[in-house]
Amino acid sequence: MKKHYIEHWDAEDVDAWEAGGKDVAKRNLIWSVVAEHVGFSVWSIWSVMVLFMPTDVYGIDAAGKFFLVAVPTLVGAILRIPYTVATARFGGRNWTVFSALVLLVPTVFTLYLMLNPGASYTTFLLVAALAGVGGGNFASSMTNINAFYPQRLKGWALGLNAGGGNIGVPVIQLVGLLVIATVGNTEPWIVCAVYLVLCGVAAVGAAMFMDNLGNQKADLRAMGATLKFSHSWVISFLYVGTFGSFIGFSFAFGQVLQINFLAGGATPAQAALHAAQIAFIGPLLGSIARPLGGKLADRIGGGRITLYTFAAMALAAGVLVTAGTIDDGTAGAPTGGVMTAFVLGFIALFLLSGIGNGSVYKMIPSIFEAKAQGLDGLSREDRASWSRSMSGALIGFAGAIGGLGGVGINLILRASYSSPAKSATMAFWVFLAFYVVCIAVTWFVFLRRPSAPGIAVTDGDDEKVSVSA
C-alpha cells in the first residue's frame, strides 16, 4: 500500500472500523479541521481589516466596506463548486495541502495593501476577492470527511468538522482584537503575519498526517445527478438561512457595531476596539453550536431541529426589528438598552444559525441513504458508494448556495444603511421575513404528514423522503 493512500475504504464495515478505521478517520478529521479553520480565517480576513480602516485614511465609507466584505463571500461561494470534486480527483490529502498553501497568496497581498492605504478601491476589491479561496476549503473538507465516516456518525463528524472550520472566523477576530488592544488600529499587518505562519502549519500537518482514498467519488456529473432531486434544492435553500446567516453576520457584525459606536460619539480607534471586543462572540458561539446541531439531529431528527431553529431565529430577528424601530424613532446615539438588544439579538442569531448548520447538513446523508435503499439491483456496497457520492456532491452545492446568502446579507445591510433612514432596520425586516419562509418550507417538505404513498422515513430520522423525488 502506498504511503498516505488507502485503496479501499468502507466506513460501514463495523469490524474494520473498530480494528483501526476509526483512528484513521479521526486523524484525517483533525487535520481537515485545522486546514479548514485557517481557510475560514483567511476568507473572513477583511471583516477584521475594515476595523483597521478609518474613512479619513482609506477613503472608504460604510457602504463601501459592506461591499468589500461581500466580495470574498461571493468568490468563496462560487469556488465551493469545483472544490467539492477536487478531493476525489486529486486526493483528500493532496488537495488539503494545496488549498492550504494557496491561502498564502491573499494573505500576502492583504498585508501589502494594508501597508499602502492610498491604493484605489478597485485594488481593494481585487485583493479582497482573492481571500475567497478560503471559502472553498469548506466544500472539499466536508466532502472528504463525509467519505471517512459511517452513516451513524456523520451528523457528529460533519458538525465537528464544519464547526472547527467555522471557528476560524472568531479566532481571526480575536487576533484582530489583541492587535487593536495592544498597539491600536494602525498595525493590521500583524494579523496577516500570524496567518502566514498558520497557513504553513496547516499545509505541513496535512501532508504528514492525512490520507487519500482510492474509492472516493465526487464529480460534476454526480452534482448534476444530485440536482435532479427536488430535496437537493430545498436543502440548499434552507442552508441559505443557516450558513448564509452565519457567514453574512460574521462578516458584517463588527462593522454594524462600529457604526453604532461611532454614532455614540466614540473615536475611530475607540469604536474599532469596542466592536472587536464584542464581534468575535457571535461567530464563536455559532461555531461551537454546529456540532451540537448535528448531534441533536442524529438523536431527534434533522427536520425537527431545523424547524425549531428557524422559529427561534425569527424571534431573534424580531428583537432586532424592535430595537431598530425604537432607535429610528429617537434622536441621537443608540441608548444602552437598544445596544444591548442589538448585541443579544445578533448573538442569538449566531448561536441558532450554528445549530441549524449542523441539522441541515445531517439531513443530506440521511436523504441519500434513504434514496439508496430504493435502488434495485445494487449491492450494499454499491448503494453506500452511490449515497456517499450524491451526499458529497450536494454538500458542495449546498455550501455554495449557502455562501451566497452571506453575500445577500451584506448587500441588504449596505442598501439599508444607504437608505434615507441610514439604519439597519429595513434589513432586519427582510431577515425576519426570510426566516418565516424557511419555517414554512421545512415543515411542508420534511415534517407534514404525507398525503400520498411513496414517502419513506429515513433511518431513525424525521425527514420524509420520496425515493423518486
C-alpha positions as CSV (number, residue, x, y, z in Angstrom):
1,M,0.0,0.0,0.0
2,K,1.3,3.4,-0.9
3,K,2.0,5.8,2.0
4,H,-0.9,8.1,2.7
5,Y,-3.1,6.2,0.2
6,I,-6.0,3.8,1.1
7,E,-7.2,1.8,-1.9
8,H,-10.4,0.6,-0.4
9,W,-12.3,2.3,2.5
10,D,-15.6,1.1,3.8
11,A,-16.7,3.1,6.9
12,E,-19.8,1.0,7.3
13,D,-17.7,-2.2,8.0
14,V,-18.0,-2.2,11.8
15,D,-15.2,-4.8,12.3
16,A,-12.7,-2.8,10.2
17,W,-13.9,0.4,11.9
18,E,-13.2,-0.9,15.4
19,A,-10.0,-2.5,14.3
20,G,-8.3,0.8,13.5
21,G,-10.5,2.5,10.9
22,K,-11.9,5.0,13.4
23,D,-8.3,6.1,14.3
24,V,-7.5,6.7,10.7
25,A,-10.8,8.7,10.3
26,K,-10.0,10.7,13.5
27,R,-6.5,11.6,12.3
28,N,-7.8,12.9,9.0
29,L,-10.7,14.7,10.7
30,I,-8.2,16.6,13.0
31,W,-6.1,18.0,10.2
32,S,-9.1,18.6,8.0
33,V,-10.4,20.8,10.8
34,V,-7.1,22.6,11.1
35,A,-6.9,23.4,7.4
36,E,-10.5,24.4,7.1
37,H,-10.1,26.5,10.2
38,V,-7.3,28.5,8.6
39,G,-9.3,28.7,5.4
40,F,-12.3,30.3,7.2
41,S,-9.9,32.8,8.9
42,V,-8.4,33.9,5.6
43,W,-11.9,34.0,4.0
44,S,-13.1,36.4,6.7
45,I,-9.8,38.4,7.0
46,W,-11.5,41.5,5.5
47,S,-14.2,41.5,8.2
48,V,-11.2,42.3,10.5
49,M,-9.3,44.6,8.1
50,V,-12.2,47.0,7.9
51,L,-11.9,47.7,11.6
52,F,-8.4,49.0,10.8
53,M,-9.6,51.3,8.0
54,P,-10.8,54.7,9.3
55,T,-12.7,56.5,6.5
56,D,-10.4,59.6,6.7
57,V,-7.3,57.4,6.0
58,Y,-8.6,54.8,3.5
59,G,-11.4,56.9,1.9
60,I,-13.9,54.0,2.0
61,D,-17.3,54.7,3.7
62,A,-19.6,52.2,5.5
63,A,-21.4,51.2,2.3
64,G,-18.1,50.6,0.5
65,K,-16.9,48.4,3.4
66,F,-20.0,46.3,3.3
67,F,-19.5,45.7,-0.4
68,L,-15.8,45.0,0.3
69,V,-16.6,42.1,2.6
70,A,-19.3,40.8,0.3
71,V,-16.8,40.2,-2.5
72,P,-14.8,37.4,-0.8
73,T,-18.1,35.9,0.3
74,L,-19.2,35.7,-3.3
75,V,-15.9,34.3,-4.6
76,G,-15.8,31.7,-1.8
77,A,-19.3,30.6,-2.6
78,I,-18.6,30.1,-6.3
79,L,-15.3,28.2,-5.6
80,R,-17.1,25.6,-3.5
81,I,-18.4,24.0,-6.7
82,P,-15.0,23.0,-8.1
83,Y,-13.6,22.4,-4.6
84,T,-16.3,19.8,-4.0
85,V,-15.0,17.5,-6.7
86,A,-11.3,18.2,-6.1
87,T,-10.7,15.7,-3.3
88,A,-12.0,12.8,-5.4
89,R,-9.9,13.9,-8.4
90,F,-6.7,14.8,-6.6
91,G,-7.0,13.1,-3.2
92,G,-8.1,14.5,0.1
93,R,-4.6,14.8,1.4
94,N,-3.2,16.3,-1.7
95,W,-5.9,18.8,-2.1
96,T,-5.8,19.9,1.5
97,V,-2.1,20.6,1.2
98,F,-2.6,22.6,-2.0
99,S,-5.6,24.6,-0.7
100,A,-3.7,25.5,2.5
101,L,-0.7,26.8,0.5
102,V,-2.9,28.8,-1.8
103,L,-4.1,30.8,1.2
104,L,-0.7,32.4,1.4
105,V,-1.5,34.4,-1.8
106,P,-4.4,36.5,-0.5
107,T,-2.7,36.8,2.9
108,V,0.5,38.3,1.4
109,F,-1.4,40.7,-0.9
110,T,-3.6,41.8,2.0
111,L,-0.6,42.5,4.2
112,Y,1.0,44.6,1.4
113,L,-2.2,46.5,0.7
114,M,-2.9,47.4,4.3
115,L,0.6,49.0,4.4
116,N,-0.3,51.1,1.4
117,P,-3.7,52.8,2.2
118,G,-3.5,55.0,-0.8
119,A,-4.5,52.2,-3.2
120,S,-7.7,52.5,-5.3
121,Y,-11.0,51.0,-4.2
122,T,-10.8,48.7,-7.2
123,T,-7.5,47.3,-6.0
124,F,-9.0,46.7,-2.6
125,L,-11.9,44.8,-4.2
126,L,-9.5,42.6,-6.2
127,V,-7.4,41.7,-3.2
128,A,-10.5,41.0,-1.1
129,A,-11.7,38.7,-3.9
130,L,-8.5,36.7,-3.6
131,A,-9.5,35.9,0.0
132,G,-12.4,34.0,-1.4
133,V,-10.2,30.9,-1.9
134,G,-10.5,30.3,1.9
135,G,-14.3,29.8,1.4
136,G,-13.7,26.9,-1.0
137,N,-11.9,24.9,1.7
138,F,-15.2,24.1,3.4
139,A,-16.6,22.2,0.5
140,S,-13.5,20.0,-0.1
141,S,-13.1,19.3,3.6
142,M,-16.7,18.4,4.2
143,T,-16.8,16.1,1.1
144,N,-13.6,14.4,2.2
145,I,-14.8,13.8,5.8
146,N,-18.2,12.6,4.6
147,A,-16.3,9.7,2.9
148,F,-14.4,8.8,6.0
149,Y,-17.3,8.3,8.5
150,P,-20.2,5.8,8.7
151,Q,-23.8,6.9,8.4
152,R,-24.4,6.6,12.1
153,L,-21.7,9.1,13.0
154,K,-22.0,11.6,10.1
155,G,-24.0,14.2,11.9
156,W,-21.4,14.5,14.7
157,A,-18.4,14.2,12.4
158,L,-19.6,16.7,9.8
159,G,-20.8,19.0,12.5
160,L,-17.4,18.9,14.3
161,N,-15.5,19.3,11.0
162,A,-17.6,22.3,10.0
163,G,-17.7,23.8,13.5
164,G,-14.0,23.6,13.8
165,G,-13.7,25.3,10.5
166,N,-16.3,28.0,11.3
167,I,-14.5,28.9,14.5
168,G,-11.7,30.3,12.3
169,V,-13.9,33.4,11.9
170,P,-14.0,34.4,15.6
171,V,-10.4,33.3,16.1
172,I,-9.1,35.8,13.5
173,Q,-11.4,38.4,15.0
174,L,-9.8,37.7,18.4
175,V,-6.3,38.1,16.8
176,G,-7.5,41.4,15.5
177,L,-8.8,42.4,18.9
178,L,-5.5,41.6,20.5
179,V,-3.7,43.7,18.0
180,I,-6.1,46.7,18.4
181,A,-6.0,46.4,22.2
182,T,-2.2,46.3,22.4
183,V,-0.9,48.5,19.5
184,G,-4.0,50.3,18.3
185,N,-5.8,50.2,15.0
186,T,-2.8,51.2,12.9
187,E,-0.9,47.8,12.6
188,P,-3.2,45.4,10.6
189,W,-0.1,43.7,9.1
190,I,0.4,41.8,12.3
191,V,-2.8,39.9,11.8
192,C,-1.6,38.9,8.3
193,A,1.8,37.8,9.6
194,V,0.2,35.5,12.1
195,Y,-1.8,33.8,9.4
196,L,1.1,33.4,7.0
197,V,2.6,31.1,9.7
198,L,-0.7,29.2,10.3
199,C,-1.2,28.5,6.6
200,G,2.2,26.8,6.6
201,V,1.4,24.8,9.7
202,A,-1.9,23.6,8.1
203,A,-0.1,22.5,4.9
204,V,2.7,20.6,6.6
205,G,0.2,18.9,9.0
206,A,-2.0,17.8,6.2
207,A,1.0,16.4,4.2
208,M,2.2,14.4,7.2
209,F,-1.0,13.0,8.7
210,M,-3.8,12.9,6.1
211,D,-4.6,10.2,3.5
212,N,-6.0,9.9,0.0
213,L,-8.9,7.5,-0.6
214,G,-8.9,5.3,-3.7
215,N,-12.7,4.7,-3.8
216,Q,-13.8,8.3,-3.1
217,K,-16.2,9.5,-5.8
218,A,-17.5,13.0,-6.5
219,D,-17.6,14.8,-9.8
220,L,-19.6,17.4,-11.7
221,R,-21.7,14.6,-13.2
222,A,-22.6,13.4,-9.7
223,M,-23.5,17.0,-8.8
224,G,-25.7,17.2,-11.9
225,A,-27.4,14.0,-10.9
226,T,-27.9,15.2,-7.4
227,L,-29.7,18.3,-8.6
228,K,-32.3,16.2,-10.3
229,F,-33.8,15.5,-6.8
230,S,-36.1,18.2,-5.5
231,H,-34.8,17.7,-2.0
232,S,-31.4,18.9,-3.1
233,W,-32.8,22.3,-3.9
234,V,-34.8,22.5,-0.7
235,I,-31.7,21.7,1.4
236,S,-29.7,24.3,-0.5
237,F,-32.4,26.9,0.2
238,L,-32.5,26.1,3.9
239,Y,-28.7,26.3,4.1
240,V,-29.0,29.9,2.8
241,G,-31.0,30.6,6.0
242,T,-28.5,28.9,8.3
243,F,-25.0,29.2,6.9
244,G,-25.8,32.3,4.9
245,S,-26.8,33.9,8.2
246,F,-23.7,32.7,10.0
247,I,-21.2,33.9,7.4
248,G,-23.0,37.0,6.5
249,F,-23.4,38.2,10.0
250,S,-19.8,37.1,10.8
251,F,-18.5,39.5,8.1
252,A,-20.9,42.3,9.0
253,F,-21.4,42.2,12.8
254,G,-18.2,44.1,13.6
255,Q,-18.9,46.8,11.2
256,V,-22.5,47.2,12.4
257,L,-21.2,47.6,15.9
258,Q,-18.5,50.0,14.8
259,I,-21.2,52.2,13.1
260,N,-23.2,52.3,16.3
261,F,-20.3,53.1,18.5
262,L,-19.3,55.9,16.1
263,A,-22.8,57.2,16.3
264,G,-22.4,57.2,20.1
265,G,-19.5,59.6,19.9
266,A,-16.5,57.2,20.0
267,T,-13.4,58.0,18.1
268,P,-12.5,55.6,15.2
269,A,-9.9,53.9,17.4
270,Q,-12.3,53.5,20.3
271,A,-15.1,52.3,18.0
272,A,-12.7,49.7,16.5
273,L,-11.7,48.5,19.9
274,H,-15.3,48.3,21.3
275,A,-16.5,46.5,18.1
276,A,-13.6,44.0,18.2
277,Q,-14.3,43.2,21.9
278,I,-17.8,42.0,21.0
279,A,-17.8,40.9,17.4
280,F,-16.0,37.6,17.9
281,I,-18.5,36.3,20.5
282,G,-21.3,35.6,18.0
283,P,-19.2,33.6,15.4
284,L,-17.6,31.8,18.3
285,L,-20.9,30.6,19.8
286,G,-22.2,29.8,16.3
287,S,-19.2,27.6,15.6
288,I,-19.4,25.8,18.9
289,A,-23.1,25.2,18.3
290,R,-22.6,23.5,14.9
291,P,-21.6,20.1,16.3
292,L,-24.4,20.3,18.8
293,G,-26.8,20.8,15.9
294,G,-25.5,17.7,14.2
295,K,-25.7,15.7,17.4
296,L,-29.3,16.8,18.1
297,A,-30.2,15.9,14.6
298,D,-28.7,12.5,15.0
299,R,-30.9,11.9,18.0
300,I,-34.1,13.9,17.3
301,G,-34.1,14.4,13.6
302,G,-32.8,17.0,11.2
303,G,-36.2,18.2,10.2
304,R,-37.4,18.9,13.7
305,I,-34.2,20.6,14.8
306,T,-34.2,22.7,11.7
307,L,-37.8,23.8,12.1
308,Y,-37.3,24.7,15.8
309,T,-34.1,26.6,14.9
310,F,-35.8,28.8,12.2
311,A,-38.6,29.6,14.6
312,A,-36.2,30.8,17.2
313,M,-34.2,32.7,14.5
314,A,-37.4,34.5,13.5
315,L,-37.9,35.5,17.2
316,A,-34.3,36.8,17.4
317,A,-34.8,38.8,14.2
318,G,-38.0,40.2,15.8
319,V,-35.8,41.5,18.6
320,L,-33.6,43.3,16.1
321,V,-36.6,44.8,14.3
322,T,-38.0,46.1,17.6
323,A,-34.7,47.6,18.7
324,G,-34.1,49.1,15.3
325,T,-37.6,50.7,15.3
326,I,-37.1,52.2,18.7
327,D,-33.7,53.5,17.7
328,D,-35.0,55.0,14.5
329,G,-37.7,56.8,16.5
330,T,-35.2,58.6,18.8
331,A,-32.7,61.3,18.2
332,G,-29.0,60.9,18.8
333,A,-27.0,57.9,19.7
334,P,-28.4,54.5,20.4
335,T,-29.4,54.1,24.1
336,G,-27.8,51.4,26.3
337,G,-31.0,49.3,26.1
338,V,-31.1,49.4,22.4
339,M,-27.4,48.5,22.1
340,T,-27.9,45.6,24.4
341,A,-30.9,44.4,22.4
342,F,-28.8,44.6,19.2
343,V,-26.0,42.6,20.6
344,L,-28.2,39.9,22.2
345,G,-30.3,39.6,19.0
346,F,-27.3,39.1,16.9
347,I,-25.6,36.7,19.3
348,A,-28.8,34.6,19.4
349,L,-28.9,34.5,15.6
350,F,-25.3,33.3,15.5
351,L,-25.9,30.6,18.1
352,L,-29.1,29.4,16.3
353,S,-27.5,29.5,12.8
354,G,-24.8,27.2,14.1
355,I,-27.3,24.7,15.4
356,G,-29.2,24.9,12.1
357,N,-26.0,24.4,10.1
358,G,-25.4,21.1,11.8
359,S,-29.0,19.9,11.5
360,V,-29.3,20.8,7.8
361,Y,-26.1,19.1,6.9
362,K,-27.1,16.0,8.8
363,M,-30.2,15.8,6.5
364,I,-28.0,15.4,3.4
365,P,-26.6,11.9,4.0
366,S,-29.9,10.8,5.6
367,I,-31.8,11.7,2.5
368,F,-29.5,9.9,0.1
369,E,-29.1,6.9,2.4
370,A,-32.9,6.6,2.2
371,K,-32.9,7.0,-1.6
372,A,-30.2,4.4,-2.0
373,Q,-32.4,1.8,-0.4
374,G,-34.8,2.2,-3.3
375,L,-32.2,1.4,-5.9
376,D,-32.8,-2.1,-7.2
377,G,-30.1,-4.4,-8.4
378,L,-27.2,-2.9,-6.4
379,S,-25.2,-4.5,-3.6
380,R,-25.0,-2.9,-0.2
381,E,-21.5,-1.6,-1.1
382,D,-22.7,-0.1,-4.3
383,R,-25.6,1.6,-2.6
384,A,-23.3,3.0,0.1
385,S,-20.9,4.3,-2.7
386,W,-23.8,5.9,-4.5
387,S,-25.0,7.5,-1.3
388,R,-21.5,8.9,-0.5
389,S,-21.1,10.3,-4.0
390,M,-24.5,12.0,-4.0
391,S,-24.1,13.3,-0.5
392,G,-20.6,14.7,-1.2
393,A,-21.8,16.4,-4.3
394,L,-24.7,18.1,-2.5
395,I,-22.5,19.1,0.4
396,G,-20.5,21.2,-2.1
397,F,-23.5,22.6,-3.9
398,A,-25.5,23.5,-0.8
399,G,-22.4,25.1,0.7
400,A,-22.0,27.3,-2.4
401,I,-25.6,28.4,-2.4
402,G,-25.5,28.9,1.4
403,G,-22.4,31.2,0.9
404,L,-24.4,33.3,-1.5
405,G,-26.8,34.0,1.4
406,G,-23.8,35.7,3.2
407,V,-23.4,37.9,0.1
408,G,-27.1,38.8,0.3
409,I,-26.9,39.8,3.9
410,N,-24.0,42.3,3.4
411,L,-25.7,43.8,0.3
412,I,-29.0,44.1,2.1
413,L,-27.3,45.8,5.0
414,R,-25.4,48.1,2.6
415,A,-28.7,49.1,1.0
416,S,-30.3,49.6,4.4
417,Y,-27.6,51.9,5.6
418,S,-27.6,53.8,2.3
419,S,-31.4,54.5,2.6
420,P,-32.6,57.9,3.9
421,A,-33.1,56.4,7.4
422,K,-29.4,55.3,7.4
423,S,-30.1,52.4,9.7
424,A,-30.2,48.6,9.5
425,T,-33.9,48.3,10.4
426,M,-35.1,47.6,6.9
427,A,-32.5,44.8,6.6
428,F,-33.8,43.3,9.9
429,W,-37.3,43.2,8.4
430,V,-36.0,41.3,5.4
431,F,-34.2,38.8,7.6
432,L,-37.3,38.2,9.7
433,A,-39.5,37.6,6.6
434,F,-37.0,35.1,5.1
435,Y,-36.8,33.0,8.3
436,V,-40.6,32.8,8.3
437,V,-40.4,31.4,4.7
438,C,-37.8,28.9,5.9
439,I,-40.1,27.7,8.7
440,A,-42.9,27.1,6.1
441,V,-40.6,25.2,3.7
442,T,-39.1,23.0,6.4
443,W,-42.5,22.0,7.7
444,F,-44.1,21.5,4.3
445,V,-41.3,19.4,2.8
446,F,-39.9,17.4,5.7
447,L,-42.4,17.3,8.6
448,R,-46.0,17.4,7.4
449,R,-47.8,14.1,7.2
450,P,-47.6,12.8,3.6
451,S,-50.9,12.7,1.8
452,A,-49.7,10.3,-0.9
453,P,-47.9,6.9,-0.8
454,G,-44.3,6.5,-1.7
455,I,-42.9,8.6,1.1
456,A,-40.3,6.9,3.2
457,V,-38.8,7.8,6.6
458,T,-35.0,7.7,6.8
459,D,-33.0,5.6,9.2
460,G,-34.2,6.9,12.5
461,D,-34.6,10.4,11.3
462,D,-37.6,12.6,10.7
463,E,-37.0,13.5,7.1
464,K,-39.8,12.1,4.8
465,V,-38.1,11.3,1.6
466,S,-39.6,10.3,-1.7
467,V,-37.2,8.0,-3.5
468,S,-38.3,9.3,-6.8
469,A,-38.2,12.9,-5.5
